[in-house]
């Protein structure tokens, strides 16, 4: 039982470092866009960006580790070659565009749903505390602000993901270019 809980003998350090770099790139980009488009304050937008990006990363890796055992041996070999050695073999290069698009859509859906859930949970706690203290005008303004945030939420997450994925793609291209040089 303890053997199953031990660390593996080989760690994909490069993948771990680049995943951390991707988070360090995506979080500021997405928090800036949340701040500008949905009018969150800076602290709240950073919190939401961190929460949705870390959750989508954790879920993405969990999905990868759940799907990996059922993949054909050839695909497993190609994936392991890319994860450990950053080299492509065979068909992985041709399917990379499709895989990237599916990952983008999955991330978009996960982040949108999680942000909505997070906003509802955090808003409920705040509303219960301040409901008695708010005047009718303040309640009306709060509802109007909430409606504006909900209308822009999907578009904002889509734009934020597009920009952060573009930045991450440029980092991957730069890494591959520097590796070949």
Secondary structure as UniProt FT lines:
FT   HELIX           2..5
FT   HELIX           13..37
FT   HELIX           42..68
FT   TURN            69..70
FT   HELIX           73..85
FT   TURN            90..91
FT   HELIX           92..130
FT   TURN            131..133
FT   HELIX           136..180
//
